[in-house]
Amino acid sequence: MELYYRNKKSKDEILKLAEEIAIDTNISIESNTIVQGENFNILSILLKCGFKGKIDLIYIDPPFSTNLDFVVSQNRISTISKPKSGIVAYSDKLCDEEYIEYMRERIILMRELLSEQGSFYFHIDTKIGHYIKIILDEIFGKKNFINDITRKKSNPKNFERKAYGNEKDVIYFYAKNKGNHIWNDVRVSYSNVELDEKYYKTDANGRRYNTVPIHAPGESQGDTGREWKGMLPPEGRHWRTSPKELSILDAKGLIEWSANGNPRLKRFADEHQGKKIQDIWLDFKDYAYPDYPTQKNLEMLELIVKQSSNEDSIVLDAFAGSGTTLLAAKKNNRAFIGMDKEKYAIKVMENKLGDLDLISKNTTFLNLSE
Ligand SMILES: C[S@@+](CC[C@H](N)C(=O)[O-])C[C@H]1O[C@@H](n2cnc3c(N)ncnc32)[C@H](O)[C@@H]1O
């Protein structure tokens, strides 16, 4: 399947353009660098100066084709189409196929930069996102699509429009090679309320626990289908572990017997590995008072960085804005490369990373826009 539109270049044409740009420059970029400039050019230079196949994680949150200017005035950071005052932090005026092709050219270069264990996250809204999904399937291959994450971006809206309130946007998650991608299986702890609900019993030592059946669906002809303490597993089921192991668990007091002789396995709250993270994210809303228009939630970026990169990884954001991704990378001891074409964004990034004393001596700011 492919998306057809006017003036769609071939992948070869795009890569050739990138090569030509890189040949014409003798600039060299290292990791832990923030670059001001047009990202197609910077990505082209990165491909030339040793980063091809070297980046483990790319997150991008580009303009969403809103036809708006994003403005910063003295008192507030806002989104208005015709600002009367304040400076335009960035402009988002590309639409339809022009927008799609602009993104596609850059995604093609970013995929070239990804390592064989690399992951790619594309943050977008639901108006244009479906077209982007088709482009991502084309570039990465449908088989490398992993998740379509729904992010709750705001509180419920009670606008007058004849429509349901729009509280969400989406993040498309792909791998260069699905299955080979870095996946640290980050888990989240239960809240106290959830702990009370799930682990509703307390043992003599004050430990919270619950119980689960000692058998599971499916019959077995092997060990787990054999008799234990005069009982066979119920029809169509097998013991979760061998009769020998069940006896060991019982001797350790890890099996609870009900009044009518039904054995169940005890599971303790303090041994729980945490909850598997699902594809609906409710806890990473936009900030009420951001440093930069459309700034994303730092905890969300920290989760993505921890999940899809390691301490020796390089994390890249080609539409860095206020530098949330770079800050998340730096806080978690990853190297980073960030870029934005706007001077205002670079200023916010410098302040943000500098304020937290995170700019190490070898962090460089490069200006390629002049
Ligand atoms: C939505 S903002 C990113 C916000 C960021 N995720 C944050 O948390 O602050 C998109 C950014 O992409 C930048 N941008 C747009 N087109 C670009 C291009 N071709 N090259 C470099 N930066 C670009 C804009 O200047 C803007 O700062």
The ligand as an SDF file (V2000), in Angstrom:
LIG
                    3D

 27 29  0  0  0  0  0  0  0  0999 V2000
    5.8990   21.1600   18.4210 C   0  0  0  0  0  0  0  0  0  0  0  0
    7.4170   21.9400   18.5730 S   0  0  0  0  0  0  0  0  0  0  0  0
    8.3570   20.8100   19.5390 C   0  0  0  0  0  0  0  0  0  0  0  0
    8.0970   20.9580   21.0070 C   0  0  0  0  0  0  0  0  0  0  0  0
    8.9590   20.0240   21.8480 C   0  0  0  0  0  0  0  0  0  0  0  0
    8.5670   18.6470   21.7130 N   0  0  0  0  0  0  0  0  0  0  0  0
    8.9420   20.4220   23.2950 C   0  0  0  0  0  0  0  0  0  0  0  0
    8.5950   19.5840   24.1690 O   0  0  0  0  0  0  0  0  0  0  0  0
    9.2450   21.5800   23.5950 O   0  0  0  0  0  0  0  0  0  0  0  0
    8.0590   21.7520   16.9700 C   0  0  0  0  0  0  0  0  0  0  0  0
    9.3940   22.4320   16.7500 C   0  0  0  0  0  0  0  0  0  0  0  0
    9.8990   22.0440   15.4670 O   0  0  0  0  0  0  0  0  0  0  0  0
   10.6460   23.1340   14.9510 C   0  0  0  0  0  0  0  0  0  0  0  0
   10.7810   22.9370   13.4950 N   0  0  0  0  0  0  0  0  0  0  0  0
    9.7860   22.9270   12.5780 C   0  0  0  0  0  0  0  0  0  0  0  0
   10.2780   22.6680   11.3490 N   0  0  0  0  0  0  0  0  0  0  0  0
   11.6210   22.5040   11.4940 C   0  0  0  0  0  0  0  0  0  0  0  0
   12.6890   22.2400   10.5970 C   0  0  0  0  0  0  0  0  0  0  0  0
   12.4700   22.0530    9.2930 N   0  0  0  0  0  0  0  0  0  0  0  0
   13.9370   22.1650   11.0880 N   0  0  0  0  0  0  0  0  0  0  0  0
   14.1790   22.3250   12.4250 C   0  0  0  0  0  0  0  0  0  0  0  0
   13.2070   22.5960   13.3170 N   0  0  0  0  0  0  0  0  0  0  0  0
   11.9420   22.6890   12.8680 C   0  0  0  0  0  0  0  0  0  0  0  0
    9.8480   24.3530   15.3550 C   0  0  0  0  0  0  0  0  0  0  0  0
   10.6540   25.5080   15.3710 O   0  0  0  0  0  0  0  0  0  0  0  0
    9.3510   23.9580   16.7420 C   0  0  0  0  0  0  0  0  0  0  0  0
   10.1940   24.4340   17.7500 O   0  0  0  0  0  0  0  0  0  0  0  0
  1  2  1  0
  2  3  1  0
  2 10  1  0
  3  4  1  0
  4  5  1  0
  5  6  1  0
  5  7  1  0
  7  8  2  0
  7  9  1  0
 10 11  1  0
 11 12  1  0
 11 26  1  0
 12 13  1  0
 13 14  1  0
 13 24  1  0
 14 15  1  0
 14 23  1  0
 15 16  2  0
 16 17  1  0
 17 18  1  0
 17 23  2  0
 18 19  1  0
 18 20  2  0
 20 21  1  0
 21 22  2  0
 22 23  1  0
 24 25  1  0
 24 26  1  0
 26 27  1  0
M  CHG  2   2   1   9  -1
M  END
$$$$
